[in-house]
Amino acid sequence: MKITTFSKAIGAGLLSAGLAGPSMAQDKPAELKIGITTFLTGAASVFGVPGKAAAEILIDDINAQGGIGGVKVSATYIDEGIGGDKLLSEYRRLVQEQGVRTMLSAISSGNCNIVAPVAEDLKVLNVMWDCGTEKVLEAKRYKYVVRTQGNATTEMVATVLYLMKTKPDFSTIAVVNQDYAWGRDSWEIFLNTLKAFKPDVKVVAELFPKLGASDFSTEISRLQALKPDVILSTSWGGDLDTFVRQGAQRGLFTQGATLVLPLAESSLERLGATLPEGVIVGGRGEHYFLHPETRDDPKHKDFIAKYRAKTGTYPIYPTYHMAQALIGLKTGYENAIKANAGKWPSTEQVAEAMRKMEFKAYGRVVKMRDDGQGLEDQLLGLTKRVPQYPFAVMDKMMLVPADMVTTPVGQNSPEWVKTIKPSILQSDRLKTYDFK
């Protein structure tokens, strides 16, 4: 795969096509240059690096099939681990110096909040490919910013539904979340949703260790003393892995609490035998290499095989989010080209097309809304040991339709979830599957 670099030798025609104003006709470029931000260093690199590996596989496949609209795709990567200020500097450099008009950004919810208004100012299409914050598209309507997967509300409401369907007999809960926007916002949504089902639930501890913490002894001691019925952690990456390992070493998970980890699908293989059975695990969407509906789909199997050959591991949810972003981008361009009588579309035409499309990666169909939010179904399950794998797999899986658990356009998530009716648990649309 070709990695783009800025060169004064870029032809004047290509440069002018890349930087043309929104009202000008677009000439078909020699290549479609995209920028991708992902964590290549730090604790979040445990799924930022897999996201990059997936992008390389997918872009090679797209180019082998003729590219997008007959144009080959070329990607440049920015490490989100460099921090917000440097990220924005690199983001602007790609757009203003290299003529990049399409960005896939970002993993971090904080970074998505940072880049969204910048993308709007620069009039560059920004596909939020992994971040979960619901606020970015609820607080403001954007023209150039879309998200090709679900958000925190979709994920947290689905998790509460699964908890209430599988292990509803509890009265106390504690949370251990990273101390930043995602950790606090996801907890607010989860708790507000839970109170719609259990208004008398007692929160015995709200623990917010710093992002990137390496020692959870204080939090573990507190949980062992309080003995909550349910322990929730929406943490991710290296932080989640460290918390689970240290908790297991100190016997935290032998006290009978139900452990709820909505983002732990990405940690299953890394944690190996450490994660006990009976833990509620989510995949931030319906992402799972053993997806009950698509595990035997030829395209999905081909992706898994290529990813394993490249990395030696199974794909995890960031790789599926990357697939959705790139396949969604390809669909958006192709729909815009068709609507533009076969001519190469402007950035504005692609952004508009992406709000009206449906597309499919390696799971169910994703539907895009007019506010730029993707409707992505959710998959959760209970961890189980099986002889086929040296790590826990998901059993008793449930697929939750996105339209049941996503805030309607124009409403506020923390308030909307309070209106959810307990009768939703009786819906025949909640499909369940055993591990096979």
C-alpha positions as CSV (number, residue, x, y, z in Angstrom):
1,M,0.0,0.0,0.0
2,K,1.3,3.4,-0.9
3,I,1.8,6.0,1.9
4,T,1.5,9.5,0.7
5,T,4.0,12.2,1.5
6,F,3.9,15.9,0.6
7,S,5.9,16.7,-2.5
8,K,6.4,19.9,-4.5
9,A,6.3,17.7,-7.6
10,I,2.5,17.1,-7.2
11,G,1.0,18.2,-10.5
12,A,-0.9,21.4,-10.6
13,G,-4.0,19.7,-12.0
14,L,-4.1,17.2,-9.1
15,L,-3.5,19.9,-6.5
16,S,-6.2,22.1,-7.8
17,A,-8.6,19.2,-8.0
18,G,-7.9,18.3,-4.3
19,L,-8.3,21.8,-3.1
20,A,-11.1,23.0,-5.3
21,G,-13.9,25.0,-3.6
22,P,-17.2,23.4,-2.7
23,S,-19.1,24.9,-5.6
24,M,-16.5,24.0,-8.3
25,A,-16.7,21.0,-10.5
26,Q,-14.4,18.2,-9.5
27,D,-12.0,16.6,-11.9
28,K,-11.3,12.9,-11.3
29,P,-8.1,12.7,-9.3
30,A,-5.1,10.5,-10.0
31,E,-5.6,9.0,-6.5
32,L,-8.0,9.4,-3.6
33,K,-5.8,10.5,-0.7
34,I,-7.2,9.9,2.8
35,G,-5.8,10.5,6.2
36,I,-6.4,8.1,9.1
37,T,-5.9,8.8,12.8
38,T,-5.3,5.9,15.1
39,F,-3.3,5.1,18.2
40,L,0.0,3.7,17.2
41,T,1.6,4.3,20.6
42,G,0.3,4.2,24.2
43,A,-2.2,2.0,26.0
44,A,-4.8,2.4,23.2
45,S,-2.4,1.1,20.6
46,V,-3.7,-2.4,21.5
47,F,-6.6,-1.6,19.2
48,G,-5.2,1.3,17.3
49,V,-2.5,-0.8,15.7
50,P,-5.1,-3.5,14.7
51,G,-7.2,-0.8,13.2
52,K,-4.3,0.3,11.0
53,A,-3.6,-3.3,10.0
54,A,-7.2,-3.7,9.0
55,A,-7.0,-0.5,7.0
56,E,-4.0,-1.8,5.1
57,I,-5.7,-5.0,4.2
58,L,-9.0,-3.3,3.2
59,I,-7.3,-0.6,1.1
60,D,-5.2,-3.2,-0.7
61,D,-8.5,-5.1,-1.5
62,I,-10.3,-2.0,-2.6
63,N,-7.4,-1.1,-4.9
64,A,-7.1,-4.6,-6.3
65,Q,-10.8,-4.3,-7.3
66,G,-10.2,-1.0,-9.1
67,G,-10.3,1.5,-6.3
68,I,-13.2,3.8,-5.5
69,G,-14.9,5.0,-8.7
70,G,-11.9,3.8,-10.6
71,V,-9.5,5.8,-8.4
72,K,-6.9,4.1,-6.3
73,V,-6.9,4.9,-2.5
74,S,-3.7,6.1,-0.8
75,A,-3.5,6.6,3.0
76,T,-1.4,8.5,5.4
77,Y,-1.6,7.7,9.1
78,I,-1.4,10.0,12.2
79,D,-0.7,8.7,15.6
80,E,-3.4,9.8,18.1
81,G,-0.9,9.1,20.8
82,I,0.9,12.3,20.1
83,G,-1.8,14.3,21.9
84,G,-4.6,16.6,20.9
85,D,-2.6,19.7,19.9
86,K,-0.1,17.8,17.8
87,L,-2.9,15.7,16.3
88,L,-4.7,18.8,15.1
89,S,-1.4,20.2,13.7
90,E,-0.9,17.0,11.7
91,Y,-4.6,16.9,10.7
92,R,-4.3,20.5,9.3
93,R,-1.1,19.7,7.6
94,L,-2.6,16.8,5.6
95,V,-5.5,18.9,4.5
96,Q,-3.7,22.2,3.8
97,E,-0.4,20.9,2.5
98,Q,-1.1,17.5,1.0
99,G,-4.6,18.2,-0.4
100,V,-6.3,15.5,1.6
101,R,-10.1,16.0,1.5
102,T,-11.2,12.9,3.4
103,M,-10.2,12.0,6.9
104,L,-11.0,9.0,9.1
105,S,-10.7,10.3,12.6
106,A,-10.7,9.3,15.4
107,I,-10.5,6.5,18.0
108,S,-10.6,8.8,21.1
109,S,-13.9,10.5,22.0
110,G,-11.9,13.5,23.0
111,N,-10.2,13.7,19.7
112,C,-13.5,13.3,17.8
113,N,-14.8,16.3,19.7
114,I,-11.6,18.2,18.8
115,V,-11.5,17.4,15.1
116,A,-15.2,17.7,14.2
117,P,-15.3,21.5,14.2
118,V,-12.0,21.7,12.5
119,A,-13.2,19.4,9.7
120,E,-16.2,21.7,9.4
121,D,-14.0,24.8,9.1
122,L,-11.7,23.1,6.6
123,K,-14.6,21.7,4.6
124,V,-13.1,18.3,4.7
125,L,-15.1,15.1,5.0
126,N,-14.5,13.5,8.4
127,V,-15.6,9.9,9.0
128,M,-15.5,9.2,12.8
129,W,-14.5,5.6,12.5
130,D,-14.3,4.4,16.1
131,C,-15.1,7.0,18.8
132,G,-18.2,6.5,21.0
133,T,-19.1,9.9,22.3
134,E,-22.8,10.5,21.6
135,K,-22.4,14.3,22.3
136,V,-20.5,15.2,19.2
137,L,-23.5,14.7,16.9
138,E,-26.1,15.6,19.4
139,A,-24.7,19.0,20.5
140,K,-24.3,20.3,16.9
141,R,-25.4,19.5,13.4
142,Y,-22.4,19.1,11.0
143,K,-22.2,19.1,7.3
144,Y,-18.9,17.4,6.8
145,V,-18.8,15.0,9.8
146,V,-20.4,11.5,9.9
147,R,-20.0,8.3,12.0
148,T,-20.2,4.9,10.4
149,Q,-20.9,3.0,13.6
150,G,-23.0,3.3,16.8
151,N,-22.4,5.5,19.7
152,A,-22.2,5.3,23.5
153,T,-25.9,5.4,23.9
154,T,-26.5,2.5,21.6
155,E,-23.8,0.5,23.3
156,M,-24.8,1.3,26.9
157,V,-28.6,0.8,26.5
158,A,-28.0,-2.6,24.8
159,T,-25.7,-3.6,27.7
160,V,-28.4,-2.7,30.2
161,L,-30.9,-4.7,28.2
162,Y,-28.6,-7.7,28.2
163,L,-27.9,-7.4,31.9
164,M,-31.6,-7.3,32.7
165,K,-32.4,-10.2,30.4
166,T,-29.7,-12.5,31.8
167,K,-28.9,-11.5,35.4
168,P,-31.6,-9.2,36.6
169,D,-31.5,-10.1,40.3
170,F,-29.3,-7.5,41.9
171,S,-29.7,-4.4,44.0
172,T,-26.2,-2.8,44.2
173,I,-23.7,-1.7,41.5
174,A,-20.3,-0.2,41.4
175,V,-18.4,1.3,38.4
176,V,-14.7,1.5,37.6
177,N,-14.2,3.8,34.6
178,Q,-11.4,5.8,33.1
179,D,-11.5,9.5,34.3
180,Y,-12.3,11.3,31.1
181,A,-15.2,12.1,28.8
182,W,-15.9,8.5,27.7
183,G,-15.7,7.0,31.2
184,R,-18.0,9.5,32.8
185,D,-20.5,9.9,29.9
186,S,-20.9,6.2,29.3
187,W,-21.6,5.7,33.1
188,E,-24.2,8.5,33.1
189,I,-26.0,6.9,30.2
190,F,-25.8,3.4,31.7
191,L,-27.0,4.5,35.1
192,N,-29.9,6.6,33.7
193,T,-30.9,3.6,31.5
194,L,-30.6,1.2,34.4
195,K,-32.9,3.3,36.6
196,A,-35.6,3.0,34.0
197,F,-35.7,-0.7,34.9
198,K,-34.5,-0.6,38.5
199,P,-35.3,2.8,40.0
200,D,-34.1,1.7,43.5
201,V,-30.8,0.3,42.4
202,K,-28.0,1.5,44.9
203,V,-24.7,2.8,43.6
204,V,-22.2,1.8,46.2
205,A,-19.0,3.2,44.5
206,E,-18.1,5.4,41.5
207,L,-14.4,4.9,40.9
208,F,-12.6,6.9,38.2
209,P,-8.9,6.1,38.0
210,K,-6.9,8.2,35.7
211,L,-6.6,7.3,32.0
212,G,-3.6,5.0,31.6
213,A,-3.4,3.9,35.2
214,S,-1.1,1.0,36.0
215,D,-2.2,0.2,39.5
216,F,-5.8,-0.6,40.5
217,S,-5.1,-1.8,44.0
218,T,-7.1,1.0,45.6
219,E,-10.1,0.4,43.5
220,I,-9.9,-3.4,43.9
221,S,-9.7,-3.1,47.7
222,R,-12.7,-0.9,47.8
223,L,-14.7,-3.3,45.7
224,Q,-13.7,-6.2,47.8
225,A,-14.9,-4.4,50.9
226,L,-18.2,-3.2,49.4
227,K,-19.1,-6.4,47.6
228,P,-21.4,-4.9,45.0
229,D,-23.8,-7.3,43.1
230,V,-22.6,-5.8,39.8
231,I,-19.3,-4.4,38.8
232,L,-19.3,-2.3,35.6
233,S,-16.3,-1.1,33.7
234,T,-16.6,0.6,30.3
235,S,-12.8,0.9,30.2
236,W,-10.9,-0.2,27.1
237,G,-7.5,-1.2,25.9
238,G,-4.5,-1.6,28.2
239,D,-6.4,-0.1,31.1
240,L,-9.1,-2.7,31.0
241,D,-6.6,-5.5,30.6
242,T,-4.6,-4.3,33.6
243,F,-7.7,-4.0,35.8
244,V,-8.9,-7.5,34.9
245,R,-5.5,-9.0,35.5
246,Q,-5.0,-7.3,38.8
247,G,-8.6,-8.1,39.9
248,A,-8.1,-11.7,39.0
249,Q,-4.8,-12.0,40.9
250,R,-6.5,-10.6,44.1
251,G,-9.6,-12.7,43.8
252,L,-12.0,-9.9,43.0
253,F,-14.0,-12.0,40.6
254,T,-14.5,-14.9,43.0
255,Q,-16.9,-12.9,45.3
256,G,-20.0,-13.6,43.2
257,A,-20.4,-10.2,41.6
258,T,-21.6,-10.0,38.0
259,L,-18.8,-8.4,35.9
260,V,-20.0,-6.2,33.0
261,L,-17.5,-5.2,30.4
262,P,-19.2,-3.7,27.4
263,L,-15.9,-3.2,25.5
264,A,-14.1,-6.4,26.4
265,E,-14.5,-8.2,23.1
266,S,-11.2,-6.6,22.1
267,S,-9.5,-8.0,25.2
268,L,-10.6,-11.6,25.0
269,E,-7.6,-13.0,23.1
270,R,-5.1,-10.8,25.0
271,L,-6.5,-11.8,28.4
272,G,-6.4,-15.5,27.6
273,A,-7.3,-17.6,30.6
274,T,-7.5,-14.6,33.0
275,L,-11.0,-13.6,32.3
276,P,-13.5,-15.8,34.2
277,E,-16.6,-17.4,32.8
278,G,-20.0,-15.7,33.1
279,V,-18.7,-12.1,32.4
280,I,-21.0,-9.9,30.3
281,V,-19.0,-8.8,27.3
282,G,-19.9,-6.4,24.4
283,G,-18.3,-5.8,21.1
284,R,-19.1,-2.1,20.5
285,G,-21.5,-3.0,17.8
286,E,-22.1,-6.5,16.6
287,H,-18.4,-7.1,16.0
288,Y,-17.1,-10.6,16.5
289,F,-15.1,-13.1,14.5
290,L,-17.6,-15.7,15.7
291,H,-20.6,-13.6,14.8
292,P,-23.6,-16.0,15.0
293,E,-25.0,-14.8,11.7
294,T,-21.9,-14.1,9.6
295,R,-19.1,-16.3,10.9
296,D,-19.5,-18.5,7.8
297,D,-20.0,-15.7,5.3
298,P,-17.2,-16.1,2.7
299,K,-16.2,-12.4,2.7
300,H,-16.0,-12.4,6.5
301,K,-14.0,-15.6,6.5
302,D,-11.6,-14.1,3.9
303,F,-11.1,-11.0,6.0
304,I,-10.4,-13.1,9.1
305,A,-7.9,-15.2,7.2
306,K,-6.1,-12.2,5.8
307,Y,-6.0,-10.5,9.2
308,R,-4.7,-13.5,11.0
309,A,-2.0,-14.0,8.3
310,K,-0.9,-10.4,8.7
311,T,-1.0,-10.1,12.5
312,G,-1.2,-13.6,14.0
313,T,-4.4,-12.7,15.9
314,Y,-8.1,-12.6,15.4
315,P,-9.8,-9.4,14.3
316,I,-11.4,-7.3,17.1
317,Y,-13.9,-4.5,17.1
318,P,-11.6,-1.7,15.9
319,T,-10.8,-3.7,12.8
320,Y,-14.5,-4.1,12.1
321,H,-15.1,-0.4,12.7
322,M,-12.3,0.4,10.2
323,A,-14.0,-2.0,7.7
324,Q,-17.3,-0.1,8.2
325,A,-15.6,3.3,7.7
326,L,-13.8,2.3,4.5
327,I,-16.7,0.3,3.0
328,G,-19.0,3.1,4.1
329,L,-16.7,5.6,2.4
330,K,-16.6,3.6,-0.7
331,T,-20.4,3.3,-0.8
332,G,-20.8,7.0,-0.2
333,Y,-18.4,7.9,-3.1
334,E,-20.1,5.4,-5.4
335,N,-23.6,6.7,-4.6
336,A,-22.4,10.3,-5.0
337,I,-20.8,9.5,-8.4
338,K,-24.1,7.9,-9.5
339,A,-26.1,10.9,-8.4
340,N,-23.6,13.1,-10.2
341,A,-24.2,11.5,-13.6
342,G,-21.0,9.5,-13.3
343,K,-18.8,12.5,-12.7
344,W,-16.4,12.7,-9.8
345,P,-18.3,14.2,-6.8
346,S,-17.4,17.1,-4.6
347,T,-16.7,16.7,-0.9
348,E,-20.1,18.1,-0.2
349,Q,-21.8,15.6,-2.5
350,V,-20.1,12.6,-0.8
351,A,-20.9,13.9,2.7
352,E,-24.6,14.3,1.6
353,A,-24.6,10.8,0.1
354,M,-23.2,9.2,3.2
355,R,-26.2,10.5,5.2
356,K,-28.7,8.7,3.0
357,M,-27.0,5.3,2.5
358,E,-27.1,1.8,3.8
359,F,-24.0,-0.5,3.6
360,K,-22.8,-3.8,4.9
361,A,-19.3,-4.8,6.1
362,Y,-18.9,-8.1,7.9
363,G,-22.1,-8.0,10.1
364,R,-25.6,-6.7,9.6
365,V,-26.5,-3.7,7.5
366,V,-25.6,-0.3,8.9
367,K,-28.1,2.5,8.2
368,M,-27.0,6.1,8.2
369,R,-29.2,8.9,9.5
370,D,-29.5,12.5,8.3
371,D,-27.6,13.7,11.3
372,G,-24.6,11.7,10.2
373,Q,-25.1,9.0,12.9
374,G,-24.9,5.3,11.8
375,L,-27.4,2.9,13.2
376,E,-25.4,-0.2,14.2
377,D,-26.9,-3.3,15.9
378,Q,-25.2,-4.5,19.1
379,L,-23.9,-7.9,20.1
380,L,-23.3,-9.1,23.7
381,G,-22.7,-12.4,25.3
382,L,-21.4,-14.3,28.4
383,T,-17.8,-15.5,28.5
384,K,-17.4,-19.3,28.3
385,R,-14.4,-21.6,28.1
386,V,-14.3,-24.0,25.1
387,P,-11.6,-26.4,23.9
388,Q,-11.4,-24.7,20.4
389,Y,-9.7,-21.5,21.7
390,P,-7.2,-20.7,24.4
391,F,-9.3,-17.7,25.5
392,A,-12.9,-17.1,26.5
393,V,-15.6,-16.9,23.8
394,M,-19.0,-15.4,23.9
395,D,-22.0,-17.7,24.6
396,K,-25.7,-16.8,25.1
397,M,-25.2,-14.1,22.5
398,M,-27.9,-11.5,22.0
399,L,-28.3,-9.2,19.0
400,V,-30.0,-5.9,19.7
401,P,-31.4,-3.8,16.8
402,A,-30.0,-0.3,16.8
403,D,-33.2,1.5,16.3
404,M,-34.5,0.2,19.7
405,V,-31.5,1.6,21.6
406,T,-30.4,4.8,19.8
407,T,-31.5,8.2,20.7
408,P,-33.8,9.8,18.1
409,V,-32.5,12.7,16.1
410,G,-32.8,16.0,18.0
411,Q,-33.0,14.4,21.4
412,N,-30.5,14.3,24.3
413,S,-29.2,10.8,25.3
414,P,-29.1,11.1,29.1
415,E,-32.7,12.3,29.1
416,W,-34.0,10.1,26.4
417,V,-32.9,6.9,28.1
418,K,-35.0,7.8,31.1
419,T,-38.1,7.3,28.9
420,I,-37.2,3.7,28.0
421,K,-40.0,1.2,29.0
422,P,-39.2,-2.1,30.8
423,S,-41.5,-3.8,28.3
424,I,-38.7,-3.5,25.7
425,L,-37.3,-6.6,27.3
426,Q,-40.2,-8.6,25.9
427,S,-39.5,-7.7,22.3
428,D,-39.2,-10.6,19.9
429,R,-36.6,-8.6,18.0
430,L,-34.0,-9.5,20.6
431,K,-32.4,-12.5,18.9
432,T,-30.4,-14.9,21.0
433,Y,-27.8,-17.5,20.0
434,D,-25.7,-20.2,21.8
435,F,-22.1,-20.7,21.0
436,K,-21.6,-23.4,18.4
